[in-house]
């Protein structure tokens, strides 16, 4: 499943996946995907140093669009 391979994603893959999930969920009001985004947030927080500024901006946009708050992610992005 996506959750099992998420730790293998590179920074750009995590950023693109979060953006795409936010776009889809905003368009369709789906909420079951929040679990995937929680896992993405965890991986981003662990590997924030590997992200470009654009990747971090995409992650921030995705979570803001979905009104999702993840403290560890925001702390990592702020550094």
Protein Blocks (a to p, Z undefined) as FASTA:
>chain_A
ZZlmmmmpcfklmmmmmmmmmmmmmmnopaklmmmmmmmmmmmmmmmmmpcfklmmmmmm
mmmmnopacfklmmmmmZZ
